Amino acid sequence: MKWVQKDIEMFQEAREHIDTVLVPMIGIDMGTGMKQSAQMQEFLAILASEIERQFKGRMILLPPFTYWPPSDSLTLQHSALSWKNSILEEGFKHVFFITCDSLWRGNEGELGGSLIWIPSIPLEGLDDHYKRELMSGQVSQIANVFAQKWLVEK
């Protein structure tokens, strides 16, 4: 379910069945990395939407955790942990962060195994059929991560 009014109404009716939250993590770079930042955001938005579509009824897709490139990655890590803890306090069992930003690769352990890092693939110039095929393959790989976590924590 997406963070839109129609889906939130469905969520409220079926909350007891939805135990997982997916949070995209988007870094904004307004400098020399602007194009790459936008490309990663585009890729991640499509990927997160496809994941949500596949797991609708089990998962809710939150708006992105958006940040400026930090001078202090520890502060950023604490902010992400604060999001995770707040979500868990709302009664969800699983919180997954998904990102293309390699900045987070060093923080996987600190986020309690809830970080999925996936390298961004430039979608510019690809036809829609190939984009869907590419995303389908990515979603299949990520689905295994969810399944393993769901089985372990049952």
N, C-alpha and C positions, 0 to 999 in steps of 0.2 A: 504494500500500500504506500502511496506517495503522500507527501505532505501537502495535500490539496483538500478542500472542503468535502468534496464527494467521498473520497477515500477515508477521511477522518471520521465521517459519519458511519461508514461501514466498520471502521476500526472500533469505534465506541460500542457498537452492537456485538462485536465478536472479540473483544479484548482478551478474553481468557484463552483464545487459541493463538494469539500472536505473542511470541516470546522473544523475538529477535529484532534488533535495530541495526540498520546499516547506515553508517555515517561517512560520506565521501570527505576527503581532506584535500583542500585546494589551496595551494600557495599562489599568491599574487606577486608578480614581478613587473613593475612599471618601467624598468630600465632595459638593459640589453637583453634580458631574458624574457621580455614581454611576449614574443611570438611563441616561444616554447611553453611558457606558462599558459597561454590561451589554448595551445594545442593539447596540453595535458588535461586542462579543464574540459575541453570538448570530448576527448576520449573517455575520461572518467564519467562524465555526465551520461553519455550513451551507455557505457558499461553498467553503471549503477542502475540505470533505468531498466536495462535488460535483466539484471539480477532480480530486481524488484518484481518484474513481470513474471519471471519464472517461479518466484517464491511468494507470490501474492497470497494472502491468507495466513502466512506464517511470519512475515517480515514487514516492517515499516521502514521506509526510506526517508531519513531526515534531510533537511536542507544541509548544505555542506558546512563543515567546520572550515572556515576561511581565515587565512592568516597572511601577514606580510612576512617575507623572509626574516627570521629573527636574528638578532645579534646574540641572543641568549636562548639556545635550544631547550634548556632546562625549564624556562618559563613557559614555553610552548608545550612542552611535555606535560607540565602541571595543568595547563588549561585543558588538554585532551583528557587527562585523567579525571578532571573535574566534570567534564561532559559525561564520561563513562560512568562515574559514580552517581551522578544525578539521574541518568537513565536507569541504572540498576535499582536505585531507590524508588523509581516509579513502578517497579515490579517486573521488569523485563529480565530474562535469564541470560540472554546473550547480547553482547554489543560487539559489532565488527566495524573497524575503521578500514577504509579502503583508500589507497593513494597511489599516485605515480611518482611522487616526490621522493627522491633517494635520501633526502634529509632524514626521513623517518626510519630508514633501514637500521640505523644504530639504536633506535628506541623500541624495537619490537618487544624485547623482554620487559621493559618498564611498563608497557601497556597491557601486560598480563596475557600475552598470546592472542590479543584481539586485533592485531594489525595485519592487513593483507596489503602487501606491496606488489604492484604489478607494473612492469615497464610500459610506458605509453607508446602506442604505435601511431604514427602520423596517418590521419585519415584523409588528408588533403589529396584530392585528385582520384580517390577510389570511388568506383561506382557503388550504388546502394546495395546491390546484390553481394558484392564482395565484402562490404562493410558488415552486413548482416552475418555472413558466413564467418568472418573474422571474430565478431563479437560472440557468436554462438560457441566457438571454440574456447574463447576466454572464459565465458560463463560456465562451461562444462568443467574447466579446471578449478574454478573458484567454488563451484557447487560441492566439490569433494572436500574442500576445507570446511564448509558449513556442515556437511554430513558428518565428518569426523568429530567436530566439536559437539554437535547435537547428540551423537551416540555416546560419547565419553561422558557428557554431563547429564545424561538422562536420569 
